[in-house]
Amino acid sequence: NHQIFLGTPEIVANYHKRLLTSSTRGALIIEDISAILEDAENRLYLLSILERLKLSNKTSKMNVVFVSRFEDPHLTDHLSRMIGINVVKLNESSVSDIPEALKTQEENPSVNKGKEERTNHASDELKNQFVQETSFTPSPTPKRPHTSSEDYLLRKSVKTHSEISTRAYVIDQASFKYQAPQDHLSLPHSNFPVSVEENKKHHGEDSHSNTFQSELHFSSDKYDSKNKTLIKKLPEAELNLRSTLGEELYKSFAQERKEILSSHESEYDAYKTFPDLHPNYDKYYSEFLKDYVKKYPIHKSEDHKASVWKEHWKSKLKAVMDDEWKEQKKKLFLKYQNKVEKESQENLMKLQVPLSVNDPRTNLSDSSQSRTNDNRIEEVDKIDNKSLVEEDEFTVEKSLDFLEQFSPKFGVLGPSMLAMVESTRKLGSNTFEALNIFTEEENVALINMGISKLKALQQKSSELDPVLTCAINFITQLLEYAKSPPLHLILDIKSIARCTLGQSPTCILDKINKILTRKKRANESKEKINELFLKVCAVQFDLQTSSND
């Protein structure tokens, strides 16, 4: 029998300790079913996987073990009605009873009695529920019976039951991606999306086969206007990408998805903290005001309006950002689907037009020379980049230059960064008033978000970019410098010199100490205070000299 355990990490641990017996080995384990059941898209994805496994092992029963704390009634109800699937419900504390429970199920064939009559009804009911819960709205098309050609597609890449029966698979709870414990194993997937109509030319059509998988056939498949590529719904598309791309290309896909999500989340945090950064902020706020006046015709306090707006913005932003994230995911899937097609076409061309021995592209000396030249160019670029930042010392102006240079990389934060740079330069860059801009709480939060974006960009790069590294260091130092600027920026030396002209050194020192106390820098060392005193004296000397002239 093929076992499926839906539960917690404890299930996995106990599986390895207690369940590797002749009657219960060969299992699909999902570490944390709660993370999957909370998302309608993932639930639909899980059902399609279970159905694939069922179709690939028609001769064997499939036991599904649920931990009751994470039980989903709709899912368990559907699975229990499917022919050839036993559902065992246990408490988390009863993991050790799983082998016995499975044995009892196997010895009671009556559990499947009457399932056949209810299968079609349960499939219809569950399918409708899950499709409605997802964010995708399938276009209405007439149902059609499951075909043998679809059976063929589902079985095509599946190992035989004897090969699969001694294996255990673990689904990673964080990203719901498949991982086989042995390097040479992989979960059975169907191939990359293939047009069923085209496949009918080679395989017959069985009008009597009608399974849940055929009813999950999405009617909203589209064709790209450029290359007529069949686009499936996201869960199935990702499943096919994994099996088609191979591990290396799929890792690239997963990494890119992670980076896009990270950038998306940072934008979400920025909009949540600073709503007016959102490009459609004015539109959303004006809509809110109209609704607010209708709902509260009697004038309320400004605090009440601000509180209601805060809650409204939280829900509105989440809905908007969720829609944007789904759109970004679709674009990413399309990108990798097109990449697979392009590589397939290139490989086909190579097979059709074999290169001759004399072909310039196969000349080893030429290609070696080309690689050498490329390497030299890269080395020169690296030297040029290093020369830009080598032995460079921090200045406020250089930090502002970096903020301006990398503003496109900050995404939605870019315009705010440029506004800060412009305001700072208007106030004289390295002045006390200008540096105060970088001590305000909101501005500090924005710059820290920008630094995080630059660090993420640095991690994506395969090689260390010295310019980017220097930019991160300088912008970080700018915040520290603004928090504790040099004393000569805090004090107006010329003003102190004028107002203490002709007074004793004690009066001058007293004036300096009072200003430092007011600026919250009273604990400065004697050396620094003496340095300020000498600067005041130097200015007074110049004033007296110029007056004598």
C-alpha positions, 0 to 999 in steps of 0.5 A, spaced: 500 500 500 502 507 498 502 511 505 500 518 505 502 522 512 499 529 513 501 532 520 506 535 523 514 534 524 513 529 529 510 525 524 516 525 520 520 523 526 516 517 528 515 515 521 523 513 521 523 510 528 516 506 528 513 506 521 519 503 516 515 496 516 514 491 511 506 493 511 507 501 511 513 503 508 513 507 501 510 514 504 509 521 502 510 525 508 507 532 509 511 535 515 506 541 516 499 540 513 496 546 517 500 551 512 497 548 506 490 547 508 490 555 510 491 556 503 486 554 498 491 554 492 495 549 496 489 545 497 487 544 490 494 543 489 495 537 494 488 534 491 491 534 484 498 531 487 494 525 491 490 524 485 496 523 480 499 518 485 492 514 485 492 514 478 499 511 477 498 506 482 491 503 480 492 496 483 494 498 490 490 502 495 492 508 498 492 510 506 492 517 508 493 518 515 491 525 518 492 528 525 486 530 527 488 537 530 490 539 522 484 535 519 480 539 514 473 536 513 472 537 506 478 534 504 478 528 508 470 527 506 472 527 499 478 522 500 474 517 504 469 517 498 474 515 493 475 508 491 482 505 493 483 510 498 483 509 506 483 515 511 485 514 518 484 519 523 489 519 529 491 524 535 498 527 534 499 523 541 497 516 537 502 516 532 505 509 534 498 506 533 498 508 525 501 501 523 495 498 527 490 502 524 492 501 517 492 494 518 485 494 521 483 498 515 486 493 510 483 487 514 476 491 513 474 491 505 467 494 507 470 501 508 470 502 501 463 499 500 458 504 496 464 509 495 463 508 487 456 511 487 458 517 491 465 518 488 462 523 482 457 527 487 463 528 492 468 530 486 463 535 483 462 538 490 469 539 492 471 541 485 466 547 485 468 549 492 475 549 491 475 553 485 470 558 488 475 559 493 481 560 489 483 567 486 482 564 479 475 564 475 475 559 470 471 560 464 465 556 463 466 550 458 462 544 458 465 538 462 468 532 458 469 525 460 476 523 462 480 520 456 485 515 456 490 520 453 490 524 459 491 517 463 497 516 459 500 523 460 499 522 468 502 515 467 508 517 463 513 519 467 511 515 473 515 509 476 512 502 477 509 501 483 514 496 485 520 501 484 516 506 488 513 502 494 520 502 498 521 510 498 519 515 502 518 522 500 518 529 504 514 535 502 518 541 505 512 545 509 515 552 508 515 552 500 510 546 499 516 544 494 518 536 493 524 533 496 526 526 495 531 524 501 535 520 496 539 523 490 536 519 484 529 519 486 524 524 484 516 524 485 512 522 479 510 528 475 506 529 469 510 532 463 510 539 461 503 542 459 502 538 453 495 539 448 491 534 450 487 534 443 494 534 439 495 527 444 489 524 441 492 523 435 496 517 438 492 515 443 485 512 444 479 516 448 476 512 454 469 515 455 468 511 461 474 514 465 471 519 469 476 521 475 477 527 480 483 529 476 479 530 469 474 534 473 480 538 475 482 540 468 482 547 468 478 550 463 481 557 463 487 555 459 490 560 455 494 561 449 500 566 449 499 570 442 506 570 440 508 562 441 501 559 442 504 556 449 499 552 453 499 556 460 496 552 466 494 554 473 499 556 477 500 550 482 500 545 476 505 550 472 510 549 477 509 542 478 511 541 471 516 546 471 520 542 476 520 536 472 521 539 466 527 544 468 531 539 472 534 541 478 539 546 476 534 551 472 529 550 477 533 552 483 534 558 479 527 559 478 526 558 486 531 563 487 528 568 483 521 567 486 524 568 493 528 575 491 521 577 487 517 576 494 523 579 498 522 585 494 515 585 494 514 584 501 519 590 502 515 594 498 509 592 502 512 594 509 514 601 506 507 602 503 504 600 510 509 604 514 508 610 509 502 610 505 503 616 501 509 613 498 504 609 494 503 611 487 495 611 488 495 613 495 491 620 493 486 616 489 485 611 495 484 616 500 479 620 496 475 614 496 475 613 503 473 620 505 467 619 500 465 612 504 467 615 511 462 621 510 457 617 508 458 612 514 459 617 519 454 623 517 455 626 524 462 630 524 467 625 528 474 627 531 480 627 527 483 622 531 477 617 529 478 618 522 485 617 522 484 610 526 478 608 521 483 610 515 489 606 518 484 600 519 482 601 512 489 602 509 491 595 512 486 591 508 486 595 502 493 595 501 493 587 503 488 586 497 492 590 492 499 587 494 496 580 493 493 582 486 500 584 484 504 578 487 499 574 483 501 578 477 508 577 478 508 570 479 504 569 473 510 573 469 515 569 472 512 562 470 511 565 463 518 567 463 521 560 465 516 556 460 518 560 454 526 559 456 524 551 456 521 552 449 527 556 447 532 551 449 528 545 446 528 549 440 536 550 440 537 543 442 533 541 436 537 545 431 543 542 434 541 535 432 538 537 425 545 541 423 551 537 426 557 541 426 563 539 422 570 538 424 572 544 420 566 549 423 569 555 426 565 554 432 568 547 434 575 550 433 578 549 440 584 554 439 579 560 437 574 558 443 580 558 448 582 565 445 575 567 446 575 565 453 581 568 455 580 575 452 573 575 455 576 573 462 581 579 461 576 584 459 572 582 466 579 583 470 580 590 467 573 591 469 574 589 476 580 593 476 576 599 474 571 598 479 576 597 484 580 604 482 573 608 483 573 606 490 580 604 492 582 608 498 576 612 498 574 616 505 567 617 507 564 624 506 557 627 506 557 629 499 560 622 496 554 619 500 549 623 497 552 621 490 551 614 492 544 615 494 542 619 487 546 613 483 542 607 486 535 611 487 533 606 481 534 600 485 530 603 491 524 602 487 518 605 490 523 609 495 527 612 490 523 618 489 523 620 497 531 618 497 532 623 491 528 629 495 532 628 501 538 628 497 536 635 494 534 638 501 540 636 504 544 640 498 540 646 499 542 646 506 549 646 504 550 638 505 555 638 511 552 643 515 548 641 522 541 643 519 542 639 513 545 633 517 538 633 521 534 631 515 538 624 517 536 624 524 529 624 523 525 617 525 521 617 518 528 618 514 532 614 518 527 608 517 527 609 509 534 609 508 535 603 512 530 600 507 534 602 502 540 599 505 537 593 505 535 593 498 542 594 496 544 588 501 539 584 497 542 586 491 549 585 493 547 577 495 544 576 488 551 578 485 555 572 484 561 576 485 563 582 489 561 589 486 566 594 490 562 600 488 556 597 491 560 595 497 562 602 498 555 605 497 552 601 502 558 603 507 558 610 506 550 610 506 550 607 513 556 611 515 552 617 513 546 615 518 552 615 524 555 621 522 548 625 522 547 622 529 553 624 532 556 630 527 563 633 529 563 639 534 565 644 529 558 643 525 554 644 532 557 650 534 557 657 529 564 658 531 564 665 527 558 667 532 561 665 538 567 669 536 563 675 535 559 675 541 565 674 546 570 678 542 574 682 548 572 677 553 576 673 558 578 666 556 574 663 561 568 667 558 569 664 552 570 657 554 563 658 559 560 660 552 562 654 548 560 649 554 553 652 555 552 651 547 554 644 548 550 642 553 544 645 549 546 641 544 546 634 548 554 634 547 556 636 554 560 630 555 566 632 550 573 631 552 578 637 554 582 636 548 576 637 543 573 643 547 580 646 547 580 645 539 574 649 539 577 654 544 583 655 539 578 656 533 574 661 536 581 665 538 583 664 531 577 667 528 577 673 533 584 674 531 582 675 524 576 680 526 581 684 530 586 684 524 581 686 519 578 692 523 585 695 524 586 695 517 
